[in-house]
């Protein structure tokens, strides 16, 4: 598939600032948080966040949640594309991150915290899907564990917990919570009873 000139230009624009090139160098071997990158570059976190958004939206950087941080890493397969192949249109530029998701995260997340819970349903769903990644598929959690994890992002963990269940991202039965994923085996009431007994602090 041949790349369009607009797609090619967008990729080159993402690399057009020395700070962005430096960010790729710093994250080549290990994904780092925005706070760490700001400290290494001696730049304001907001400035680094601006540059990271350009790189992620161009598909040159990956991002994943890690606790209450987001870790950024160079997308090495995307950067292995040759300049010749890109200029000649023989290779497609890397697929960019969903720009809408990126805008929502920039608007509502600051320094690893949720500044407020979006009122608009579509934006709220973006935030909830981001928070759902805090919970490992196949693992169960007590209500206290879920609340504590969400409270790291926003004090109204009750609303976030309820919304995650309402959107079908978390499931709950008899005080035991788990992340809902495709192909996940359903949990029966008896399984939930057994798990509750094994989890100190699980809330009925």
BAFI-3210 file (N, C-alpha, C; in Angstrom, 3 decimals, decimal comma, padded with zeros to 6 digits):
// residues 204
n [1|2|3|4|5|6|7|8|9|10|11|12|13|14|15|16|17|18|19|20|21|22|23|24|25|26|27|28|29|30|31|32|33|34|35|36|37|38|39|40|41|42|43|44|45|46|47|48|49|50|51|52|53|54|55|56|57|58|59|60|61|62|63|64|65|66|67|68|69|70|71|72|73|74|75|76|77|78|79|80|81|82|83|84|85|86|87|88|89|90|91|92|93|94|95|96|97|98|99|100|101|102|103|104|105|106|107|108|109|110|111|112|113|114|115|116|117|118|119|120|121|122|123|124|125|126|127|128|129|130|131|132|133|134|135|136|137|138|139|140|141|142|143|144|145|146|147|148|149|150|151|152|153|154|155|156|157|158|159|160|161|162|163|164|165|166|167|168|169|170|171|172|173|174|175|176|177|178|179|180|181|182|183|184|185|186|187|188|189|190|191|192|193|194|195|196|197|198|199|200|201|202|203|204]
n.u [000,847|000,642|001,908|000,290|001,093|000,351|000,261|002,933|004,100|003,015|004,287|006,979|006,712|006,229|008,731|010,130|011,238|013,909|013,637|011,820|013,164|015,129|013,549|012,774|015,246|015,819|013,898|014,396|015,449|014,084|010,853|009,589|008,216|006,246|006,899|009,495|010,844|010,531|012,121|014,641|015,062|014,980|012,745|009,496|006,772|004,370|005,308|006,811|004,768|003,320|005,105|005,294|002,708|002,591|004,363|003,180|000,716|001,568|002,325|004,871|005,642|004,936|002,477|001,634|-000,307|000,952|000,568|-000,116|001,018|001,880|003,647|006,052|007,363|009,791|008,591|009,919|009,735|008,285|010,072|012,050|011,521|012,706|014,062|014,116|012,119|009,868|009,808|009,584|007,124|006,759|006,342|003,985|003,376|003,696|000,848|-001,141|-001,811|-005,137|-006,428|-008,501|-008,728|-006,212|-006,448|-008,443|-007,222|-005,117|-006,578|-007,834|-006,095|-003,427|-000,138|-000,236|-002,675|-006,253|-007,901|-010,570|-013,744|-015,017|-017,986|-019,274|-020,427|-018,966|-016,333|-015,933|-015,981|-013,593|-011,732|-012,445|-011,793|-009,072|-008,481|-009,332|-007,260|-005,637|-006,144|-005,415|-006,122|-007,730|-007,101|-008,326|-009,899|-010,309|-012,914|-011,740|-009,160|-009,727|-010,885|-008,753|-006,863|-008,161|-008,478|-005,970|-005,993|-008,241|-010,234|-012,944|-013,507|-015,618|-017,588|-016,088|-015,589|-018,205|-018,919|-017,099|-018,027|-020,611|-020,049|-019,173|-016,537|-015,367|-016,297|-018,441|-019,037|-020,443|-018,650|-016,227|-014,098|-013,312|-011,500|-013,119|-012,664|-012,357|-013,203|-012,796|-013,240|-016,431|-017,371|-018,703|-021,304|-020,442|-017,667|-017,084|-017,763|-015,772|-013,469|-013,895|-013,649|-010,937|-009,830|-008,646|-010,315|-012,112|-015,197|-018,529]
n.v [-001,188|002,133|005,090|008,186|011,570|013,375|011,773|011,076|013,605|014,254|012,441|013,282|015,820|015,208|014,516|016,827|018,376|018,962|018,090|016,012|014,065|013,532|012,480|010,058|008,806|008,541|006,753|004,470|001,993|001,503|001,966|005,005|007,187|010,196|012,111|011,360|011,723|014,469|015,387|014,418|015,841|018,348|019,984|021,552|019,592|019,880|020,757|018,555|016,681|017,721|017,290|014,493|013,781|014,428|012,549|010,092|010,260|010,172|007,594|006,887|006,410|004,345|003,861|002,954|002,044|002,086|001,333|004,339|005,806|006,649|004,940|005,669|004,601|004,183|003,393|000,950|-000,888|000,743|002,815|001,565|001,683|002,572|005,692|006,065|004,260|005,450|008,027|007,378|006,274|003,589|002,270|002,213|004,815|004,461|003,276|005,719|006,636|006,644|009,727|011,094|009,798|010,434|013,218|013,428|012,221|013,995|016,227|015,537|014,183|014,749|014,754|012,030|011,871|012,010|014,806|015,586|013,927|013,187|014,708|014,218|011,406|009,931|010,829|010,121|007,362|006,864|007,524|005,638|003,228|003,492|003,421|000,875|-000,700|-000,850|-003,144|-006,536|-008,981|-012,059|-012,064|-011,729|-009,266|-007,661|-005,510|-003,379|-003,324|-002,574|-000,060|001,319|001,356|002,925|005,278|006,342|007,811|009,496|011,100|010,377|007,496|005,772|006,460|005,990|003,240|002,201|003,070|001,680|-000,913|-000,591|-000,049|-002,452|-003,181|-003,978|-006,721|-007,860|-009,898|-010,885|-009,317|-009,765|-008,760|-008,560|-008,078|-007,678|-009,478|-010,425|-013,741|-014,536|-016,812|-017,461|-016,614|-018,499|-018,354|-020,044|-020,147|-017,486|-017,409|-019,066|-017,593|-015,288|-016,185|-016,669|-014,229|-011,863|-009,170|-008,845|-007,515|-008,105]
n.w [000,000|-000,968|000,479|001,229|000,284|002,246|004,555|004,703|005,134|007,634|009,282|009,087|010,172|012,803|013,635|013,642|015,632|017,872|020,540|020,367|018,935|020,800|022,843|021,692|021,574|024,309|025,128|023,764|024,614|026,953|028,281|029,586|032,119|031,685|033,604|034,380|031,948|031,597|033,665|032,867|030,505|031,457|031,160|031,244|032,495|031,009|028,531|027,677|027,560|025,432|023,266|023,386|022,703|019,984|018,951|019,676|018,383|015,804|015,608|016,299|018,823|021,615|024,175|027,451|030,343|033,700|036,802|038,433|036,491|033,069|030,647|028,210|025,140|022,535|019,335|017,956|015,679|013,889|013,517|012,171|009,515|006,328|005,174|002,442|001,549|002,631|001,452|-001,245|-001,206|-000,882|001,431|004,065|006,432|010,045|011,861|013,321|016,771|018,055|017,427|018,737|021,219|022,233|022,487|024,428|026,644|027,061|027,809|030,205|031,875|034,064|035,007|035,716|037,024|037,227|036,334|036,362|036,170|033,067|031,804|029,408|027,684|025,707|026,028|028,669|028,468|027,144|029,132|031,069|029,806|029,723|032,449|033,035|032,242|034,403|035,742|035,814|033,351|034,125|036,803|040,136|042,264|045,414|046,730|048,091|046,969|044,319|044,748|045,975|043,888|041,963|043,402|043,319|041,047|041,093|043,576|043,711|043,702|043,933|042,015|039,675|039,906|039,813|037,238|035,626|035,937|034,924|032,236|031,461|031,707|034,030|036,125|038,778|041,567|044,487|046,039|044,794|042,234|038,721|035,687|032,607|029,717|026,260|025,596|028,178|030,839|032,214|035,576|038,125|040,692|042,803|042,383|042,929|045,639|046,698|046,045|047,510|050,108|050,161|049,962|052,004|053,486|051,445|050,339|051,087]
ca.u [000,000|001,457|001,574|-000,034|002,032|-000,079|000,708|004,385|004,413|002,656|005,353|008,161|006,423|006,361|010,155|010,752|011,712|015,003|013,195|011,136|014,218|015,745|012,602|012,872|016,519|015,742|012,967|014,700|015,673|013,182|009,748|009,711|007,056|006,385|007,582|010,923|011,363|010,609|013,297|015,853|015,227|014,917|011,658|008,240|005,968|003,400|006,040|007,128|003,496|003,001|005,942|004,923|001,444|002,896|005,012|002,235|-000,302|002,201|002,639|006,300|005,864|003,877|002,161|000,877|-000,428|001,737|000,156|-000,737|001,820|001,839|005,012|006,225|008,511|009,963|008,008|011,088|009,392|007,894|011,262|012,932|011,216|013,784|013,669|013,880|010,814|008,822|009,769|009,111|005,759|006,756|005,944|003,032|003,815|003,088|-000,524|-001,135|-002,741|-006,431|-006,239|-009,539|-008,315|-005,062|-006,923|-009,180|-006,261|-004,398|-007,479|-008,320|-005,046|-002,288|000,839|-000,680|-003,915|-007,459|-008,261|-012,014|-014,426|-015,750|-019,440|-019,711|-020,338|-017,907|-015,048|-015,842|-015,656|-012,156|-011,042|-012,726|-011,009|-007,695|-008,391|-009,531|-005,965|-004,984|-006,498|-004,898|-007,079|-007,491|-006,852|-009,462|-009,577|-011,311|-013,429|-010,749|-008,078|-010,228|-011,055|-007,435|-006,226|-008,835|-008,246|-004,692|-006,261|-009,265|-010,827|-014,282|-013,317|-016,908|-018,186|-015,282|-015,822|-019,547|-018,939|-016,365|-018,943|-021,707|-019,581|-018,813|-015,082|-015,152|-017,453|-018,427|-019,956|-020,217|-017,479|-015,032|-014,072|-012,334|-011,571|-013,824|-011,941|-012,907|-012,747|-012,597|-014,175|-017,375|-017,228|-019,971|-021,429|-019,627|-016,292|-016,971|-017,745|-014,455|-012,488|-014,131|-013,086|-009,479|-009,341|-008,908|-010,752|-013,121|-016,436|-019,753]
ca.v [000,000|003,337|006,135|009,469|012,642|013,956|010,875|011,210|014,903|014,199|011,713|014,133|016,915|014,683|014,416|018,098|019,133|018,206|017,452|014,755|013,105|013,158|011,612|008,727|008,231|008,203|005,639|003,415|000,721|001,332|002,925|005,884|008,039|011,594|012,844|011,048|012,356|015,916|015,622|014,167|016,905|019,639|020,743|021,491|018,412|020,206|020,811|017,176|016,058|018,212|016,583|013,080|013,609|014,434|011,281|008,985|010,401|009,785|006,174|006,698|006,095|003,571|004,300|001,951|002,411|001,330|001,949|005,640|006,470|006,149|004,749|005,951|003,918|004,329|002,315|000,590|-001,382|001,874|003,612|000,784|001,985|003,368|006,991|005,870|003,624|006,408|009,096|006,804|005,786|002,130|001,758|003,083|005,293|003,709|003,656|006,639|006,428|007,300|011,132|011,511|009,275|011,216|014,552|013,282|011,957|015,244|017,187|015,124|013,576|015,620|014,184|010,730|011,986|012,424|016,121|015,522|012,868|013,855|014,610|013,661|009,949|009,416|011,128|009,324|005,985|006,822|007,506|004,369|002,168|003,692|002,965|-000,579|-001,348|-001,018|-004,443|-007,607|-010,028|-013,342|-011,897|-011,201|-008,170|-007,295|-004,158|-002,444|-003,210|-001,790|001,327|001,922|001,589|004,056|006,476|006,921|008,699|010,502|010,767|009,787|006,135|005,080|006,683|005,298|001,802|001,929|003,280|000,573|-002,058|-000,261|-000,130|-003,840|-003,358|-004,790|-007,465|-008,007|-010,878|-011,148|-008,625|-010,103|-008,022|-008,983|-007,364|-008,420|-009,533|-011,379|-015,109|-014,842|-017,808|-016,878|-017,048|-018,927|-017,909|-020,860|-019,681|-016,222|-017,717|-019,594|-016,525|-014,353|-016,784|-016,634|-012,851|-011,064|-007,798|-008,792|-006,962|-008,716]
ca.w [000,000|-001,086|001,439|000,627|000,632|003,522|005,615|004,802|005,724|009,050|009,970|009,175|011,103|014,162|013,945|013,267|016,796|018,509|021,780|020,037|018,596|022,072|023,543|021,090|022,015|025,731|025,346|022,787|025,304|028,101|028,360|030,746|032,380|031,280|034,667|034,272|030,737|031,853|034,510|032,091|029,515|032,145|030,543|031,987|032,134|029,957|027,259|027,295|027,188|024,084|022,300|023,405|021,980|018,550|018,606|019,789|017,340|014,530|015,648|016,527|020,231|022,239|025,532|028,214|031,757|034,675|038,050|038,156|035,464|031,692|030,182|026,789|024,562|021,088|018,526|017,160|014,334|013,031|013,215|011,305|008,124|005,720|004,626|001,011|001,340|002,964|000,457|-002,509|-001,033|-000,949|002,743|004,750|007,745|011,144|012,183|014,468|017,869|017,870|017,820|019,691|022,523|022,684|022,911|025,683|027,716|027,330|028,432|031,518|032,682|034,330|035,946|036,185|037,787|036,510|036,872|036,618|035,427|031,979|031,814|028,125|027,719|024,837|026,659|029,890|028,088|026,852|030,420|031,739|029,164|030,172|033,831|033,086|032,032|035,704|036,295|034,966|032,987|034,761|038,230|040,883|043,179|046,413|046,511|048,601|045,993|043,187|045,202|046,200|042,589|041,317|044,190|042,902|039,917|041,399|044,873|043,580|043,192|043,911|040,689|038,665|040,054|039,312|035,790|035,002|035,915|034,005|030,857|031,186|031,712|035,226|036,605|040,226|042,124|045,910|046,542|044,009|040,961|037,730|034,416|031,561|028,451|025,314|025,795|029,589|031,328|033,179|036,953|038,701|042,083|043,680|042,244|043,637|047,066|047,041|045,958|048,611|051,304|050,095|049,861|053,212|053,211|050,392|050,887|050,571]
c.u [000,893|000,971|001,249|000,996|001,653|000,385|002,216|004,766|004,104|003,735|006,590|007,942|006,601|007,813|010,888|011,232|012,800|014,591|012,526|012,135|014,897|014,835|012,654|014,172|016,429|014,873|013,230|014,817|014,647|012,103|009,836|008,446|007,319|007,123|009,092|011,540|011,491|011,840|014,588|016,121|015,263|013,905|010,418|007,450|004,966|004,067|006,363|005,857|003,084|003,807|005,586|003,632|001,674|003,493|004,034|001,171|000,261|002,555|004,102|006,627|004,667|003,643|001,321|000,800|000,443|001,486|-000,532|000,102|001,469|003,279|005,071|007,481|008,584|009,354|009,068|010,747|009,011|009,109|012,277|012,632|012,315|013,225|013,340|012,503|009,673|008,682|009,209|007,693|005,654|006,359|004,991|003,617|003,147|001,687|-000,524|-002,076|-004,031|-006,324|-007,276|-009,163|-007,169|-005,502|-007,643|-008,213|-005,475|-005,271|-007,800|-007,273|-003,885|-001,396|000,346|-001,954|-005,056|-007,932|-009,746|-012,593|-015,254|-017,253|-019,959|-019,419|-019,163|-016,529|-014,861|-015,447|-014,175|-011,359|-011,237|-011,938|-009,534|-007,518|-008,574|-008,217|-005,167|-005,146|-006,130|-005,998|-006,712|-007,217|-008,095|-008,972|-010,685|-011,792|-012,430|-009,614|-008,506|-010,330|-009,707|-006,744|-006,840|-008,609|-006,900|-004,886|-007,235|-009,930|-012,209|-014,166|-014,638|-017,568|-017,411|-015,514|-017,179|-019,607|-018,190|-017,237|-020,066|-021,307|-019,167|-017,325|-014,620|-016,443|-017,310|-019,430|-019,539|-018,900|-016,185|-015,153|-013,050|-012,543|-012,211|-013,021|-012,591|-012,331|-012,519|-013,652|-015,131|-017,143|-018,605|-020,085|-020,567|-018,158|-016,109|-016,937|-016,369|-013,406|-012,645|-013,527|-011,571|-008,933|-009,653|-009,288|-011,763|-014,455|-017,620|-020,709]
c.v [001,252|004,385|007,422|010,505|013,284|013,104|010,975|012,508|014,913|013,489|012,588|015,312|016,453|014,591|015,751|018,942|018,327|017,509|016,105|013,678|012,609|012,232|010,182|008,038|007,735|006,970|004,466|002,044|000,445|002,398|003,708|006,730|009,460|012,416|012,616|011,734|013,864|016,241|015,435|015,283|018,288|020,564|020,629|020,256|018,693|020,253|019,417|016,446|016,468|017,456|015,100|012,840|013,598|013,090|010,110|009,056|010,046|008,303|005,874|006,326|005,314|004,114|003,219|002,402|001,524|001,952|003,268|006,467|005,917|006,085|004,896|005,256|004,144|003,129|001,862|-000,011|-000,252|002,675|002,846|000,992|002,863|004,674|006,870|005,284|004,591|007,483|008,584|006,272|004,285|001,490|002,749|003,559|004,482|004,203|004,552|006,176|007,170|008,756|011,615|011,051|010,111|012,588|014,476|013,061|013,216|016,222|016,826|014,472|014,546|014,947|012,877|010,751|012,408|013,733|016,216|014,394|013,529|013,657|013,971|012,165|009,418|009,650|010,302|007,881|005,836|006,709|006,162|003,221|002,278|003,147|001,448|-001,330|-001,483|-002,442|-005,560|-008,604|-011,341|-013,266|-011,341|-010,172|-008,029|-005,880|-003,111|-002,243|-002,369|-000,319|002,020|002,247|002,804|005,359|007,114|007,939|009,820|010,120|010,119|008,389|005,378|005,220|005,942|003,792|001,401|002,050|002,161|-000,669|-001,803|-000,374|-001,551|-004,089|-004,131|-005,539|-007,659|-009,075|-011,169|-010,558|-008,924|-009,444|-008,654|-008,188|-008,253|-008,333|-010,559|-012,758|-015,472|-015,832|-017,169|-017,435|-017,379|-018,389|-018,727|-020,452|-018,383|-016,443|-018,179|-018,499|-015,546|-014,886|-016,663|-015,210|-012,096|-009,656|-007,706|-008,390|-007,647|-007,656]
c.w [000,000|-000,103|000,698|001,070|001,960|004,700|005,816|005,515|007,223|009,857|010,137|010,116|012,548|014,599|013,809|014,440|017,494|019,797|021,491|019,645|019,873|022,871|022,993|021,509|023,459|025,989|024,409|023,462|026,396|028,082|029,668|030,910|031,893|032,313|034,602|033,068|030,919|032,695|033,719|031,079|030,150|031,474|031,417|031,558|031,017|028,586|026,769|026,854|025,777|023,024|022,233|022,627|020,476|018,126|018,668|018,694|015,964|014,498|015,889|017,969|020,748|023,650|026,193|029,667|032,624|036,042|037,762|037,188|034,084|031,202|028,669|026,290|023,067|020,371|017,523|015,799|013,375|012,608|012,373|009,815|007,532|005,168|003,148|000,751|001,629|001,891|-000,867|-002,416|-001,076|000,380|003,393|006,063|008,848|011,450|013,415|015,566|017,550|018,331|018,826|021,093|023,088|023,186|024,251|026,845|028,065|028,114|029,882|032,410|032,828|035,369|036,554|037,013|036,860|037,120|037,182|035,776|034,325|032,098|030,526|028,083|026,900|025,457|027,929|029,573|027,756|028,152|031,111|031,119|029,542|031,590|033,944|032,924|033,329|036,234|035,321|034,626|033,685|036,251|038,908|041,902|044,211|046,107|047,000|047,594|044,793|043,573|045,382|044,883|041,905|042,068|043,891|041,785|040,269|042,714|044,787|042,968|043,112|042,537|039,611|038,711|039,482|037,793|035,056|034,918|034,913|032,547|030,480|031,121|032,947|035,528|038,105|040,623|043,556|046,407|045,815|042,640|040,034|036,449|033,364|030,276|027,551|025,590|027,252|030,053|032,328|034,572|037,523|040,121|043,036|043,615|043,001|045,138|047,498|047,049|047,108|049,892|051,347|050,113|051,149|052,828|052,088|051,025|050,275|050,050]
res [x|x|x|x|x|x|x|x|x|x|x|x|x|x|x|x|x|x|x|x|x|x|x|x|x|x|x|x|x|x|x|x|x|x|x|x|x|x|x|x|x|x|x|x|x|x|x|x|x|x|x|x|x|x|x|x|x|x|x|x|x|x|x|x|x|x|x|x|x|x|x|x|x|x|x|x|x|x|x|x|x|x|x|x|x|x|x|x|x|x|x|x|x|x|x|x|x|x|x|x|x|x|x|x|x|x|x|x|x|x|x|x|x|x|x|x|x|x|x|x|x|x|x|x|x|x|x|x|x|x|x|x|x|x|x|x|x|x|x|x|x|x|x|x|x|x|x|x|x|x|x|x|x|x|x|x|x|x|x|x|x|x|x|x|x|x|x|x|x|x|x|x|x|x|x|x|x|x|x|x|x|x|x|x|x|x|x|x|x|x|x|x|x|x|x|x|x|x|x|x|x|x|x|x]
***
